[in-house]
Amino acid sequence: MQDEQLLRQIKDFCQDIGYVSISSLQRKFMLGYEHTKQLVDILIQQDFCEAEFTPEYGYRVCHS
C-alpha cells in the first residue's frame, strides 16, 4: 500500500474518531511504530491534526 493511499485512509479513519493516536493507527492498519510515527509527523506537518499530544485523545484532528 502506497503512503498517499494509506494517508487518505488514515485521515478518513481519524476524522471519524476525532483524533490521531499512534497506537490506534498501529492496531487499525497493522503498522510498526516507526512507520506510524512518520505518518503522524506528516499529518502534523499538513495541519491535519494538532502538534500538541494529549493523553486522553492523542493528537486532535483540526479538520472535521
CHARMM-style PDB file with segment names, atoms N, HN, CA, C and O in Angstrom:
ATOM      1  N   MET     1       0.853  -1.181   0.000  1.00  0.00      PROA
ATOM      2  CA  MET     1       0.000   0.000   0.000  1.00  0.00      PROA
ATOM      3  C   MET     1       0.897   1.242   0.000  1.00  0.00      PROA
ATOM      4  O   MET     1       1.796   1.373   0.831  1.00  0.00      PROA
ATOM      5  N   GLN     2       0.641   2.135  -0.931  1.00  0.00      PROA
ATOM      6  HN  GLN     2      -0.089   2.028  -1.606  1.00  0.00      PROA
ATOM      7  CA  GLN     2       1.439   3.348  -1.013  1.00  0.00      PROA
ATOM      8  C   GLN     2       1.052   4.315   0.102  1.00  0.00      PROA
ATOM      9  O   GLN     2      -0.084   4.319   0.574  1.00  0.00      PROA
ATOM     10  N   ASP     3       2.026   5.138   0.514  1.00  0.00      PROA
ATOM     11  HN  ASP     3       2.950   5.135   0.130  1.00  0.00      PROA
ATOM     12  CA  ASP     3       1.788   6.046   1.632  1.00  0.00      PROA
ATOM     13  C   ASP     3       0.685   7.069   1.340  1.00  0.00      PROA
ATOM     14  O   ASP     3      -0.051   7.437   2.256  1.00  0.00      PROA
ATOM     15  N   GLU     4       0.546   7.543   0.089  1.00  0.00      PROA
ATOM     16  HN  GLU     4       1.144   7.244  -0.655  1.00  0.00      PROA
ATOM     17  CA  GLU     4      -0.522   8.515  -0.210  1.00  0.00      PROA
ATOM     18  C   GLU     4      -1.895   7.892   0.024  1.00  0.00      PROA
ATOM     19  O   GLU     4      -2.773   8.504   0.631  1.00  0.00      PROA
ATOM     20  N   GLN     5      -2.064   6.669  -0.464  1.00  0.00      PROA
ATOM     21  HN  GLN     5      -1.351   6.171  -0.957  1.00  0.00      PROA
ATOM     22  CA  GLN     5      -3.329   5.960  -0.273  1.00  0.00      PROA
ATOM     23  C   GLN     5      -3.550   5.663   1.207  1.00  0.00      PROA
ATOM     24  O   GLN     5      -4.656   5.821   1.723  1.00  0.00      PROA
ATOM     25  N   LEU     6      -2.501   5.237   1.873  1.00  0.00      PROA
ATOM     26  HN  LEU     6      -1.602   5.109   1.454  1.00  0.00      PROA
ATOM     27  CA  LEU     6      -2.586   4.946   3.300  1.00  0.00      PROA
ATOM     28  C   LEU     6      -2.922   6.206   4.093  1.00  0.00      PROA
ATOM     29  O   LEU     6      -3.741   6.155   5.010  1.00  0.00      PROA
ATOM     30  N   LEU     7      -2.304   7.327   3.754  1.00  0.00      PROA
ATOM     31  HN  LEU     7      -1.639   7.368   3.009  1.00  0.00      PROA
ATOM     32  CA  LEU     7      -2.604   8.597   4.441  1.00  0.00      PROA
ATOM     33  C   LEU     7      -4.063   8.978   4.261  1.00  0.00      PROA
ATOM     34  O   LEU     7      -4.687   9.466   5.204  1.00  0.00      PROA
ATOM     35  N   ARG     8      -4.620   8.770   3.082  1.00  0.00      PROA
ATOM     36  HN  ARG     8      -4.113   8.373   2.317  1.00  0.00      PROA
ATOM     37  CA  ARG     8      -6.036   9.084   2.839  1.00  0.00      PROA
ATOM     38  C   ARG     8      -6.923   8.228   3.740  1.00  0.00      PROA
ATOM     39  O   ARG     8      -7.879   8.728   4.334  1.00  0.00      PROA
ATOM     40  N   GLN     9      -6.605   6.940   3.838  1.00  0.00      PROA
ATOM     41  HN  GLN     9      -5.829   6.534   3.355  1.00  0.00      PROA
ATOM     42  CA  GLN     9      -7.380   6.044   4.696  1.00  0.00      PROA
ATOM     43  C   GLN     9      -7.232   6.431   6.165  1.00  0.00      PROA
ATOM     44  O   GLN     9      -8.198   6.388   6.926  1.00  0.00      PROA
ATOM     45  N   ILE    10      -6.022   6.806   6.554  1.00  0.00      PROA
ATOM     46  HN  ILE    10      -5.237   6.840   5.936  1.00  0.00      PROA
ATOM     47  CA  ILE    10      -5.784   7.236   7.937  1.00  0.00      PROA
ATOM     48  C   ILE    10      -6.572   8.506   8.234  1.00  0.00      PROA
ATOM     49  O   ILE    10      -7.179   8.621   9.299  1.00  0.00      PROA
ATOM     50  N   LYS    11      -6.569   9.455   7.310  1.00  0.00      PROA
ATOM     51  HN  LYS    11      -6.075   9.362   6.445  1.00  0.00      PROA
ATOM     52  CA  LYS    11      -7.326  10.694   7.514  1.00  0.00      PROA
ATOM     53  C   LYS    11      -8.813  10.408   7.663  1.00  0.00      PROA
ATOM     54  O   LYS    11      -9.467  10.977   8.537  1.00  0.00      PROA
ATOM     55  N   ASP    12      -9.348   9.542   6.828  1.00  0.00      PROA
ATOM     56  HN  ASP    12      -8.817   9.081   6.118  1.00  0.00      PROA
ATOM     57  CA  ASP    12     -10.772   9.183   6.926  1.00  0.00      PROA
ATOM     58  C   ASP    12     -11.077   8.563   8.284  1.00  0.00      PROA
ATOM     59  O   ASP    12     -12.062   8.917   8.931  1.00  0.00      PROA
ATOM     60  N   PHE    13     -10.227   7.641   8.706  1.00  0.00      PROA
ATOM     61  HN  PHE    13      -9.427   7.353   8.180  1.00  0.00      PROA
ATOM     62  CA  PHE    13     -10.401   6.968   9.997  1.00  0.00      PROA
ATOM     63  C   PHE    13     -10.336   7.972  11.147  1.00  0.00      PROA
ATOM     64  O   PHE    13     -11.168   7.944  12.054  1.00  0.00      PROA
ATOM     65  N   CYS    14      -9.341   8.859  11.100  1.00  0.00      PROA
ATOM     66  HN  CYS    14      -8.665   8.882  10.363  1.00  0.00      PROA
ATOM     67  CA  CYS    14      -9.148   9.824  12.188  1.00  0.00      PROA
ATOM     68  C   CYS    14     -10.255  10.867  12.224  1.00  0.00      PROA
ATOM     69  O   CYS    14     -10.636  11.320  13.304  1.00  0.00      PROA
ATOM     70  N   GLN    15     -10.773  11.253  11.079  1.00  0.00      PROA
ATOM     71  HN  GLN    15     -10.463  10.885  10.202  1.00  0.00      PROA
ATOM     72  CA  GLN    15     -11.907  12.182  11.072  1.00  0.00      PROA
ATOM     73  C   GLN    15     -13.115  11.542  11.732  1.00  0.00      PROA
ATOM     74  O   GLN    15     -13.875  12.215  12.427  1.00  0.00      PROA
ATOM     75  N   ASP    16     -13.296  10.245  11.519  1.00  0.00      PROA
ATOM     76  HN  ASP    16     -12.679   9.697  10.955  1.00  0.00      PROA
ATOM     77  CA  ASP    16     -14.421   9.537  12.136  1.00  0.00      PROA
ATOM     78  C   ASP    16     -14.303   9.497  13.652  1.00  0.00      PROA
ATOM     79  O   ASP    16     -15.302   9.641  14.355  1.00  0.00      PROA
ATOM     80  N   ILE    17     -13.081   9.301  14.166  1.00  0.00      PROA
ATOM     81  HN  ILE    17     -12.268   9.184  13.594  1.00  0.00      PROA
ATOM     82  CA  ILE    17     -12.926   9.191  15.618  1.00  0.00      PROA
ATOM     83  C   ILE    17     -12.538  10.516  16.279  1.00  0.00      PROA
ATOM     84  O   ILE    17     -12.653  10.653  17.497  1.00  0.00      PROA
ATOM     85  N   GLY    18     -12.079  11.494  15.484  1.00  0.00      PROA
ATOM     86  HN  GLY    18     -11.985  11.383  14.495  1.00  0.00      PROA
ATOM     87  CA  GLY    18     -11.803  12.825  16.011  1.00  0.00      PROA
ATOM     88  C   GLY    18     -10.406  13.058  16.557  1.00  0.00      PROA
ATOM     89  O   GLY    18     -10.113  14.143  17.060  1.00  0.00      PROA
ATOM     90  N   TYR    19      -9.541  12.061  16.468  1.00  0.00      PROA
ATOM     91  HN  TYR    19      -9.779  11.180  16.059  1.00  0.00      PROA
ATOM     92  CA  TYR    19      -8.175  12.232  16.964  1.00  0.00      PROA
ATOM     93  C   TYR    19      -7.227  11.302  16.219  1.00  0.00      PROA
ATOM     94  O   TYR    19      -7.654  10.369  15.539  1.00  0.00      PROA
ATOM     95  N   VAL    20      -5.940  11.573  16.357  1.00  0.00      PROA
ATOM     96  HN  VAL    20      -5.593  12.332  16.909  1.00  0.00      PROA
ATOM     97  CA  VAL    20      -4.893  10.735  15.777  1.00  0.00      PROA
ATOM     98  C   VAL    20      -4.094  10.133  16.925  1.00  0.00      PROA
ATOM     99  O   VAL    20      -3.563  10.859  17.766  1.00  0.00      PROA
ATOM    100  N   SER    21      -4.012   8.841  16.959  1.00  0.00      PROA
ATOM    101  HN  SER    21      -4.444   8.252  16.276  1.00  0.00      PROA
ATOM    102  CA  SER    21      -3.272   8.136  18.002  1.00  0.00      PROA
ATOM    103  C   SER    21      -2.366   7.106  17.338  1.00  0.00      PROA
ATOM    104  O   SER    21      -2.823   6.310  16.518  1.00  0.00      PROA
ATOM    105  N   ILE    22      -1.095   7.120  17.688  1.00  0.00      PROA
ATOM    106  HN  ILE    22      -0.724   7.767  18.354  1.00  0.00      PROA
ATOM    107  CA  ILE    22      -0.165   6.153  17.103  1.00  0.00      PROA
ATOM    108  C   ILE    22      -0.651   4.729  17.381  1.00  0.00      PROA
ATOM    109  O   ILE    22      -0.644   3.888  16.482  1.00  0.00      PROA
ATOM    110  N   SER    23      -1.061   4.459  18.588  1.00  0.00      PROA
ATOM    111  HN  SER    23      -1.066   5.142  19.319  1.00  0.00      PROA
ATOM    112  CA  SER    23      -1.483   3.092  18.917  1.00  0.00      PROA
ATOM    113  C   SER    23      -2.751   2.684  18.164  1.00  0.00      PROA
ATOM    114  O   SER    23      -2.857   1.540  17.720  1.00  0.00      PROA
ATOM    115  N   SER    24      -3.705   3.590  18.014  1.00  0.00      PROA
ATOM    116  HN  SER    24      -3.619   4.519  18.375  1.00  0.00      PROA
ATOM    117  CA  SER    24      -4.928   3.226  17.278  1.00  0.00      PROA
ATOM    118  C   SER    24      -4.622   2.992  15.805  1.00  0.00      PROA
ATOM    119  O   SER    24      -5.213   2.110  15.182  1.00  0.00      PROA
ATOM    120  N   LEU    25      -3.701   3.775  15.243  1.00  0.00      PROA
ATOM    121  HN  LEU    25      -3.220   4.491  15.749  1.00  0.00      PROA
ATOM    122  CA  LEU    25      -3.316   3.568  13.842  1.00  0.00      PROA
ATOM    123  C   LEU    25      -2.548   2.260  13.671  1.00  0.00      PROA
ATOM    124  O   LEU    25      -2.724   1.559  12.674  1.00  0.00      PROA
ATOM    125  N   GLN    26      -1.700   1.933  14.638  1.00  0.00      PROA
ATOM    126  HN  GLN    26      -1.557   2.502  15.448  1.00  0.00      PROA
ATOM    127  CA  GLN    26      -0.975   0.657  14.579  1.00  0.00      PROA
ATOM    128  C   GLN    26      -1.949  -0.515  14.573  1.00  0.00      PROA
ATOM    129  O   GLN    26      -1.790  -1.453  13.791  1.00  0.00      PROA
ATOM    130  N   ARG    27      -2.947  -0.465  15.433  1.00  0.00      PROA
ATOM    131  HN  ARG    27      -3.076   0.297  16.068  1.00  0.00      PROA
ATOM    132  CA  ARG    27      -3.926  -1.555  15.521  1.00  0.00      PROA
ATOM    133  C   ARG    27      -4.793  -1.627  14.271  1.00  0.00      PROA
ATOM    134  O   ARG    27      -4.982  -2.703  13.705  1.00  0.00      PROA
ATOM    135  N   LYS    28      -5.321  -0.482  13.839  1.00  0.00      PROA
ATOM    136  HN  LYS    28      -5.167   0.392  14.299  1.00  0.00      PROA
ATOM    137  CA  LYS    28      -6.249  -0.451  12.705  1.00  0.00      PROA
ATOM    138  C   LYS    28      -5.569  -0.855  11.398  1.00  0.00      PROA
ATOM    139  O   LYS    28      -6.137  -1.614  10.612  1.00  0.00      PROA
ATOM    140  N   PHE    29      -4.358  -0.353  11.164  1.00  0.00      PROA
ATOM    141  HN  PHE    29      -3.897   0.262  11.803  1.00  0.00      PROA
ATOM    142  CA  PHE    29      -3.703  -0.549   9.872  1.00  0.00      PROA
ATOM    143  C   PHE    29      -2.536  -1.535   9.926  1.00  0.00      PROA
ATOM    144  O   PHE    29      -1.843  -1.737   8.928  1.00  0.00      PROA
ATOM    145  N   MET    30      -2.319  -2.150  11.096  1.00  0.00      PROA
ATOM    146  HN  MET    30      -2.882  -1.987  11.907  1.00  0.00      PROA
ATOM    147  CA  MET    30      -1.285  -3.163  11.278  1.00  0.00      PROA
ATOM    148  C   MET    30       0.090  -2.644  10.827  1.00  0.00      PROA
ATOM    149  O   MET    30       0.751  -3.242   9.978  1.00  0.00      PROA
ATOM    150  N   LEU    31       0.495  -1.521  11.418  1.00  0.00      PROA
ATOM    151  HN  LEU    31      -0.041  -1.036  12.108  1.00  0.00      PROA
ATOM    152  CA  LEU    31       1.756  -0.865  11.085  1.00  0.00      PROA
ATOM    153  C   LEU    31       2.718  -0.935  12.266  1.00  0.00      PROA
ATOM    154  O   LEU    31       2.299  -1.077  13.415  1.00  0.00      PROA
ATOM    155  N   GLY    32       3.997  -0.836  11.973  1.00  0.00      PROA
ATOM    156  HN  GLY    32       4.338  -0.721  11.040  1.00  0.00      PROA
ATOM    157  CA  GLY    32       5.004  -0.750  13.018  1.00  0.00      PROA
ATOM    158  C   GLY    32       5.062   0.663  13.582  1.00  0.00      PROA
ATOM    159  O   GLY    32       4.543   1.608  12.987  1.00  0.00      PROA
ATOM    160  N   TYR    33       5.700   0.791  14.734  1.00  0.00      PROA
ATOM    161  HN  TYR    33       6.122   0.024  15.217  1.00  0.00      PROA
ATOM    162  CA  TYR    33       5.751   2.084  15.422  1.00  0.00      PROA
ATOM    163  C   TYR    33       6.437   3.151  14.584  1.00  0.00      PROA
ATOM    164  O   TYR    33       5.888   4.242  14.430  1.00  0.00      PROA
ATOM    165  N   GLU    34       7.619   2.877  14.037  1.00  0.00      PROA
ATOM    166  HN  GLU    34       8.065   1.991  14.163  1.00  0.00      PROA
ATOM    167  CA  GLU    34       8.387   3.900  13.317  1.00  0.00      PROA
ATOM    168  C   GLU    34       7.631   4.417  12.101  1.00  0.00      PROA
ATOM    169  O   GLU    34       7.585   5.623  11.860  1.00  0.00      PROA
ATOM    170  N   HSD    35       7.037   3.503  11.331  1.00  0.00      PROA
ATOM    171  HN  HSD    35       7.075   2.523  11.526  1.00  0.00      PROA
ATOM    172  CA  HSD    35       6.263   3.917  10.151  1.00  0.00      PROA
ATOM    173  C   HSD    35       5.066   4.760  10.570  1.00  0.00      PROA
ATOM    174  O   HSD    35       4.770   5.781   9.948  1.00  0.00      PROA
ATOM    175  N   THR    36       4.383   4.334  11.617  1.00  0.00      PROA
ATOM    176  HN  THR    36       4.623   3.505  12.122  1.00  0.00      PROA
ATOM    177  CA  THR    36       3.218   5.080  12.100  1.00  0.00      PROA
ATOM    178  C   THR    36       3.624   6.461  12.587  1.00  0.00      PROA
ATOM    179  O   THR    36       2.937   7.441  12.298  1.00  0.00      PROA
ATOM    180  N   LYS    37       4.719   6.557  13.313  1.00  0.00      PROA
ATOM    181  HN  LYS    37       5.277   5.760  13.547  1.00  0.00      PROA
ATOM    182  CA  LYS    37       5.204   7.842  13.813  1.00  0.00      PROA
ATOM    183  C   LYS    37       5.531   8.781  12.652  1.00  0.00      PROA
ATOM    184  O   LYS    37       5.217   9.969  12.716  1.00  0.00      PROA
ATOM    185  N   GLN    38       6.155   8.265  11.598  1.00  0.00      PROA
ATOM    186  HN  GLN    38       6.409   7.300  11.547  1.00  0.00      PROA
ATOM    187  CA  GLN    38       6.455   9.077  10.419  1.00  0.00      PROA
ATOM    188  C   GLN    38       5.175   9.599   9.770  1.00  0.00      PROA
ATOM    189  O   GLN    38       5.116  10.756   9.354  1.00  0.00      PROA
ATOM    190  N   LEU    39       4.159   8.756   9.684  1.00  0.00      PROA
ATOM    191  HN  LEU    39       4.207   7.816  10.021  1.00  0.00      PROA
ATOM    192  CA  LEU    39       2.885   9.170   9.090  1.00  0.00      PROA
ATOM    193  C   LEU    39       2.192  10.227   9.949  1.00  0.00      PROA
ATOM    194  O   LEU    39       1.615  11.178   9.422  1.00  0.00      PROA
ATOM    195  N   VAL    40       2.248  10.062  11.258  1.00  0.00      PROA
ATOM    196  HN  VAL    40       2.717   9.289  11.686  1.00  0.00      PROA
ATOM    197  CA  VAL    40       1.667  11.060  12.162  1.00  0.00      PROA
ATOM    198  C   VAL    40       2.414  12.384  12.023  1.00  0.00      PROA
ATOM    199  O   VAL    40       1.791  13.446  12.029  1.00  0.00      PROA
ATOM    200  N   ASP    41       3.726  12.335  11.900  1.00  0.00      PROA
ATOM    201  HN  ASP    41       4.232  11.472  11.895  1.00  0.00      PROA
ATOM    202  CA  ASP    41       4.501  13.566  11.679  1.00  0.00      PROA
ATOM    203  C   ASP    41       4.068  14.272  10.400  1.00  0.00      PROA
ATOM    204  O   ASP    41       3.998  15.500  10.364  1.00  0.00      PROA
ATOM    205  N   ILE    42       3.778  13.511   9.359  1.00  0.00      PROA
ATOM    206  HN  ILE    42       3.835  12.513   9.389  1.00  0.00      PROA
ATOM    207  CA  ILE    42       3.285  14.095   8.108  1.00  0.00      PROA
ATOM    208  C   ILE    42       1.932  14.756   8.336  1.00  0.00      PROA
ATOM    209  O   ILE    42       1.690  15.857   7.841  1.00  0.00      PROA
ATOM    210  N   LEU    43       1.052  14.098   9.076  1.00  0.00      PROA
ATOM    211  HN  LEU    43       1.249  13.203   9.478  1.00  0.00      PROA
ATOM    212  CA  LEU    43      -0.273  14.673   9.361  1.00  0.00      PROA
ATOM    213  C   LEU    43      -0.150  15.973  10.140  1.00  0.00      PROA
ATOM    214  O   LEU    43      -0.911  16.912   9.910  1.00  0.00      PROA
ATOM    215  N   ILE    44       0.802  16.031  11.057  1.00  0.00      PROA
ATOM    216  HN  ILE    44       1.420  15.268  11.244  1.00  0.00      PROA
ATOM    217  CA  ILE    44       1.027  17.257  11.826  1.00  0.00      PROA
ATOM    218  C   ILE    44       1.556  18.347  10.902  1.00  0.00      PROA
ATOM    219  O   ILE    44       1.101  19.488  10.978  1.00  0.00      PROA
ATOM    220  N   GLN    45       2.503  18.019  10.037  1.00  0.00      PROA
ATOM    221  HN  GLN    45       2.873  17.092   9.975  1.00  0.00      PROA
ATOM    222  CA  GLN    45       3.059  18.996   9.092  1.00  0.00      PROA
ATOM    223  C   GLN    45       1.997  19.526   8.139  1.00  0.00      PROA
ATOM    224  O   GLN    45       2.055  20.683   7.723  1.00  0.00      PROA
ATOM    225  N   GLN    46       1.032  18.687   7.794  1.00  0.00      PROA
ATOM    226  HN  GLN    46       0.985  17.747   8.132  1.00  0.00      PROA
ATOM    227  CA  GLN    46      -0.050  19.086   6.884  1.00  0.00      PROA
ATOM    228  C   GLN    46      -1.169  19.824   7.625  1.00  0.00      PROA
ATOM    229  O   GLN    46      -2.187  20.166   7.022  1.00  0.00      PROA
ATOM    230  N   ASP    47      -0.990  20.070   8.916  1.00  0.00      PROA
ATOM    231  HN  ASP    47      -0.164  19.792   9.406  1.00  0.00      PROA
ATOM    232  CA  ASP    47      -2.007  20.703   9.763  1.00  0.00      PROA
ATOM    233  C   ASP    47      -3.325  19.932   9.782  1.00  0.00      PROA
ATOM    234  O   ASP    47      -4.395  20.517   9.956  1.00  0.00      PROA
ATOM    235  N   PHE    48      -3.238  18.634   9.603  1.00  0.00      PROA
ATOM    236  HN  PHE    48      -2.370  18.159   9.462  1.00  0.00      PROA
ATOM    237  CA  PHE    48      -4.426  17.791   9.714  1.00  0.00      PROA
ATOM    238  C   PHE    48      -4.816  17.617  11.178  1.00  0.00      PROA
ATOM    239  O   PHE    48      -5.995  17.523  11.521  1.00  0.00      PROA
ATOM    240  N   CYS    49      -3.788  17.577  12.034  1.00  0.00      PROA
ATOM    241  HN  CYS    49      -2.831  17.653  11.755  1.00  0.00      PROA
ATOM    242  CA  CYS    49      -4.037  17.424  13.467  1.00  0.00      PROA
ATOM    243  C   CYS    49      -3.108  18.359  14.231  1.00  0.00      PROA
ATOM    244  O   CYS    49      -2.106  18.841  13.703  1.00  0.00      PROA
ATOM    245  N   GLU    50      -3.467  18.598  15.483  1.00  0.00      PROA
ATOM    246  HN  GLU    50      -4.280  18.206  15.912  1.00  0.00      PROA
ATOM    247  CA  GLU    50      -2.667  19.465  16.338  1.00  0.00      PROA
ATOM    248  C   GLU    50      -1.331  18.801  16.667  1.00  0.00      PROA
ATOM    249  O   GLU    50      -1.240  17.576  16.743  1.00  0.00      PROA
ATOM    250  N   ALA    51      -0.315  19.608  16.860  1.00  0.00      PROA
ATOM    251  HN  ALA    51      -0.390  20.603  16.798  1.00  0.00      PROA
ATOM    252  CA  ALA    51       1.011  19.080  17.204  1.00  0.00      PROA
ATOM    253  C   ALA    51       1.112  18.716  18.680  1.00  0.00      PROA
ATOM    254  O   ALA    51       1.986  17.943  19.072  1.00  0.00      PROA
ATOM    255  N   GLU    52       0.225  19.267  19.494  1.00  0.00      PROA
ATOM    256  HN  GLU    52      -0.485  19.895  19.175  1.00  0.00      PROA
ATOM    257  CA  GLU    52       0.257  19.001  20.932  1.00  0.00      PROA
ATOM    258  C   GLU    52      -0.433  17.674  21.248  1.00  0.00      PROA
ATOM    259  O   GLU    52      -1.593  17.465  20.893  1.00  0.00      PROA
ATOM    260  N   PHE    53       0.289  16.792  21.911  1.00  0.00      PROA
ATOM    261  HN  PHE    53       1.232  16.962  22.199  1.00  0.00      PROA
ATOM    262  CA  PHE    53      -0.231  15.484  22.304  1.00  0.00      PROA
ATOM    263  C   PHE    53      -1.020  15.609  23.599  1.00  0.00      PROA
ATOM    264  O   PHE    53      -0.572  16.265  24.539  1.00  0.00      PROA
ATOM    265  N   THR    54      -2.180  14.992  23.653  1.00  0.00      PROA
ATOM    266  HN  THR    54      -2.544  14.459  22.889  1.00  0.00      PROA
ATOM    267  CA  THR    54      -2.952  14.924  24.892  1.00  0.00      PROA
ATOM    268  C   THR    54      -3.125  13.447  25.279  1.00  0.00      PROA
ATOM    269  O   THR    54      -3.422  12.619  24.419  1.00  0.00      PROA
ATOM    270  N   PRO    55      -2.944  13.116  26.537  1.00  0.00      PROA
ATOM    271  CA  PRO    55      -3.042  11.715  26.954  1.00  0.00      PROA
ATOM    272  C   PRO    55      -4.412  11.085  26.668  1.00  0.00      PROA
ATOM    273  O   PRO    55      -4.497   9.889  26.388  1.00  0.00      PROA
ATOM    274  N   GLU    56      -5.469  11.878  26.738  1.00  0.00      PROA
ATOM    275  HN  GLU    56      -5.400  12.849  26.966  1.00  0.00      PROA
ATOM    276  CA  GLU    56      -6.816  11.329  26.536  1.00  0.00      PROA
ATOM    277  C   GLU    56      -7.090  10.998  25.079  1.00  0.00      PROA
ATOM    278  O   GLU    56      -7.721   9.986  24.776  1.00  0.00      PROA
ATOM    279  N   TYR    57      -6.610  11.861  24.162  1.00  0.00      PROA
ATOM    280  HN  TYR    57      -6.097  12.684  24.407  1.00  0.00      PROA
ATOM    281  CA  TYR    57      -7.004  11.745  22.756  1.00  0.00      PROA
ATOM    282  C   TYR    57      -5.845  11.584  21.789  1.00  0.00      PROA
ATOM    283  O   TYR    57      -6.087  11.327  20.610  1.00  0.00      PROA
ATOM    284  N   GLY    58      -4.641  11.717  22.209  1.00  0.00      PROA
ATOM    285  HN  GLY    58      -4.445  11.926  23.166  1.00  0.00      PROA
ATOM    286  CA  GLY    58      -3.537  11.728  21.261  1.00  0.00      PROA
ATOM    287  C   GLY    58      -3.448  13.121  20.635  1.00  0.00      PROA
ATOM    288  O   GLY    58      -3.328  14.121  21.342  1.00  0.00      PROA
ATOM    289  N   TYR    59      -3.507  13.173  19.330  1.00  0.00      PROA
ATOM    290  HN  TYR    59      -3.604  12.361  18.755  1.00  0.00      PROA
ATOM    291  CA  TYR    59      -3.459  14.441  18.604  1.00  0.00      PROA
ATOM    292  C   TYR    59      -4.846  14.722  18.043  1.00  0.00      PROA
ATOM    293  O   TYR    59      -5.371  13.930  17.261  1.00  0.00      PROA
ATOM    294  N   ARG    60      -5.438  15.835  18.432  1.00  0.00      PROA
ATOM    295  HN  ARG    60      -5.012  16.479  19.067  1.00  0.00      PROA
ATOM    296  CA  ARG    60      -6.802  16.150  17.975  1.00  0.00      PROA
ATOM    297  C   ARG    60      -6.793  16.544  16.502  1.00  0.00      PROA
ATOM    298  O   ARG    60      -5.893  17.248  16.042  1.00  0.00      PROA
ATOM    299  N   VAL    61      -7.787  16.089  15.779  1.00  0.00      PROA
ATOM    300  HN  VAL    61      -8.518  15.517  16.151  1.00  0.00      PROA
ATOM    301  CA  VAL    61      -7.934  16.402  14.360  1.00  0.00      PROA
ATOM    302  C   VAL    61      -8.368  17.869  14.234  1.00  0.00      PROA
ATOM    303  O   VAL    61      -9.282  18.316  14.925  1.00  0.00      PROA
ATOM    304  N   CYS    62      -7.704  18.600  13.348  1.00  0.00      PROA
ATOM    305  HN  CYS    62      -6.961  18.237  12.787  1.00  0.00      PROA
ATOM    306  CA  CYS    62      -8.036  20.006  13.104  1.00  0.00      PROA
ATOM    307  C   CYS    62      -9.179  20.147  12.113  1.00  0.00      PROA
ATOM    308  O   CYS    62      -9.979  21.076  12.219  1.00  0.00      PROA
ATOM    309  N   HSD    63      -9.265  19.248  11.162  1.00  0.00      PROA
ATOM    310  HN  HSD    63      -8.615  18.493  11.075  1.00  0.00      PROA
ATOM    311  CA  HSD    63     -10.282  19.311  10.099  1.00  0.00      PROA
ATOM    312  C   HSD    63     -11.299  18.221  10.316  1.00  0.00      PROA
ATOM    313  O   HSD    63     -10.949  17.044  10.405  1.00  0.00      PROA
ATOM    314  N   SER    64     -12.557  18.605  10.401  1.00  0.00      PROA
ATOM    315  HN  SER    64     -12.841  19.561  10.328  1.00  0.00      PROA
ATOM    316  CA  SER    64     -13.592  17.573  10.570  1.00  0.00      PROA
ATOM    317  C   SER    64     -14.566  17.604   9.427  1.00  0.00      PROA
ATOM    318  OT1 SER    64     -15.506  16.810   9.395  1.00  0.00      PROA
TER     319      SER     64
END
